[in-house]
Amino acid sequence: MNLFLSQLYLKWSNFLTSLKINAQRNFFFKNPESSIHPSFKLGGGNVLDISKDAVFTFAENVFFNQHNFIAVKNNAKLKIGKNTYITRGTISCLSEIEIGDNCLLGEGMKLFDHNHKYTTDPFSVLKTDFNVGKIKIGNNVWTGANVTILKGVTIGDNVILGVNVFIHKDVPSNSIVTLNQELNIKAIS
């Protein structure tokens, strides 16, 4: 009897999860200007902050795996090429982000096409005013874990971005970017 109830609970839980994912998936289809290929997949546990005016263009086989945070605000554009996989990342789009074909964007990856404006006299960081700049990621780009890409950056084709790199300027095609960090180990004396 306990096995039966456990299986019933698991099936019910899976059913509810699939309903939630389908409801979340519908957020991407609100704007009639959006073009999303029917093969688009959305995993579980994603957090979506999507404006009804956001515009999406997703080619074939775009897959947001689980536990991503996706924010696409009023009139912002998110374009993703075919066969692109994103897992446990953050995409925060106030203007425009374009991701090419055959990209693999790894865990902890962060894309921000904006940053806060500020004044210097008197000093103040503005909570709701932003500087924006398009992010363009080429084809065949792989980001390792915890890569951050900031506004106004273009990344060429066939690029590997190593673990923990912080991209604030353009990266040419056919490049590997790594963090030159030395690991120092000392004995406790």
C-alpha positions in Angstrom: 0.0 0.0 0.0 2.9 2.4 0.9 4.5 1.7 -2.5 1.3 2.4 -4.3 0.8 5.7 -2.5 4.4 6.7 -3.1 4.0 6.0 -6.8 0.7 7.9 -6.9 2.3 10.9 -5.2 5.3 10.8 -7.6 3.0 10.7 -10.6 0.8 13.5 -9.2 3.9 15.6 -8.4 5.3 15.1 -11.9 2.0 16.1 -13.4 1.8 19.3 -11.4 5.4 20.1 -12.4 4.6 19.6 -16.1 1.6 22.0 -15.7 3.8 24.6 -14.1 6.4 24.3 -16.9 3.8 24.6 -19.6 2.3 27.7 -17.9 5.8 29.2 -17.7 6.5 28.3 -21.3 3.5 30.4 -22.3 5.2 33.5 -21.0 7.4 33.4 -24.1 4.5 33.5 -26.4 2.7 36.7 -25.1 4.0 39.1 -27.8 2.7 38.4 -31.3 6.1 39.7 -32.6 7.9 36.8 -31.0 9.0 33.8 -33.1 9.6 30.6 -31.2 10.3 27.3 -32.8 8.0 24.5 -31.6 11.1 22.5 -30.5 11.8 25.0 -27.7 12.2 23.3 -24.3 12.0 24.7 -20.8 13.1 22.7 -17.8 11.8 22.9 -14.3 12.6 25.3 -11.5 13.1 28.4 -13.7 12.3 31.9 -12.5 10.8 34.1 -15.2 10.3 37.8 -15.1 9.0 38.5 -18.5 7.2 41.6 -19.8 4.2 41.1 -22.2 6.0 43.4 -24.6 9.3 41.4 -24.6 10.2 40.0 -28.0 11.7 36.5 -28.3 13.2 34.8 -31.4 14.2 31.2 -30.7 15.5 28.9 -33.5 15.3 25.1 -33.4 16.3 23.1 -30.4 16.7 26.0 -27.9 16.7 24.5 -24.4 16.6 26.3 -21.1 17.4 23.5 -18.7 16.5 23.9 -15.0 17.0 26.7 -12.5 17.6 29.6 -14.8 16.7 33.2 -14.0 15.3 34.9 -17.1 14.3 38.6 -17.0 13.3 40.3 -20.2 11.6 43.6 -19.7 9.4 46.0 -21.8 10.3 46.0 -25.5 13.6 44.1 -24.8 14.7 41.5 -27.4 16.2 38.1 -26.7 17.3 36.1 -29.8 18.8 32.6 -29.5 20.1 30.5 -32.4 19.6 26.9 -33.1 20.9 24.0 -30.9 21.7 26.3 -27.9 21.6 25.0 -24.4 21.5 27.1 -21.2 21.6 25.8 -17.7 21.5 27.4 -14.3 22.2 30.8 -15.7 21.0 34.4 -15.4 19.8 36.4 -18.4 18.8 40.0 -17.5 17.7 41.9 -20.6 16.5 45.5 -20.7 17.5 46.1 -24.3 18.9 43.3 -26.5 20.8 40.1 -26.2 21.6 37.9 -29.1 23.0 34.4 -28.7 24.2 32.4 -31.8 23.9 28.8 -32.9 25.3 25.8 -31.2 26.2 27.6 -27.9 26.6 25.9 -24.6 26.1 28.4 -21.7 27.2 26.7 -18.5 26.2 26.9 -14.8 26.3 30.3 -13.1 26.6 32.2 -16.4 25.3 35.8 -16.2 24.4 38.1 -19.0 23.6 41.7 -18.1 22.9 44.2 -21.0 22.6 47.1 -18.6 24.0 48.7 -15.4 22.7 51.3 -13.1 23.2 55.0 -13.9 24.7 57.2 -11.2 25.4 60.8 -10.4 28.6 62.2 -8.9 27.5 65.5 -7.4 26.0 64.5 -5.1 26.9 60.8 -5.4 23.9 58.6 -6.0 23.2 55.3 -7.7 19.9 55.4 -9.5 17.7 52.4 -8.7 15.5 52.6 -11.9 17.7 54.3 -14.5 20.0 52.2 -16.6 22.7 52.4 -19.2 22.1 49.7 -21.8 24.2 48.1 -24.6 23.5 45.1 -26.8 25.3 41.8 -26.0 26.0 39.7 -29.1 27.4 36.2 -28.7 28.5 34.4 -31.9 28.1 30.8 -33.0 29.8 27.9 -31.2 30.5 29.6 -28.0 31.0 27.7 -24.8 31.0 29.4 -21.4 32.4 27.6 -18.4 30.9 28.0 -14.9 30.3 31.4 -13.4 31.1 33.5 -16.5 29.8 37.1 -16.5 29.2 39.0 -19.7 28.4 42.7 -19.5 26.6 45.2 -21.7 28.0 46.3 -25.0 30.1 43.2 -25.6 30.4 41.2 -28.8 31.8 37.7 -28.6 32.9 36.2 -31.9 32.4 32.7 -33.3 34.2 29.6 -32.0 35.0 31.0 -28.5 35.6 29.3 -25.2 35.2 31.4 -22.1 36.8 29.6 -19.1 35.6 29.4 -15.6 35.0 32.6 -13.7 36.0 35.0 -16.5 34.5 38.5 -16.4 33.9 39.8 -20.0 33.6 43.6 -20.2 35.1 44.0 -23.7 34.8 42.4 -27.1 36.3 38.9 -27.7 37.4 38.1 -31.2 36.5 34.8 -33.0 38.5 31.7 -32.6 39.7 32.6 -29.0 40.0 31.0 -25.7 39.7 33.3 -22.7 40.9 32.1 -19.3 41.4 33.7 -15.9 45.1 33.9 -15.1 44.8 33.1 -11.4 47.5 31.6 -9.4 46.7 29.1 -6.7 49.0 29.6 -3.7 49.1 26.8 -1.1 51.1 27.3 2.1 51.7 25.0 5.0 50.2 26.0 8.3 53.1 26.7 10.7 
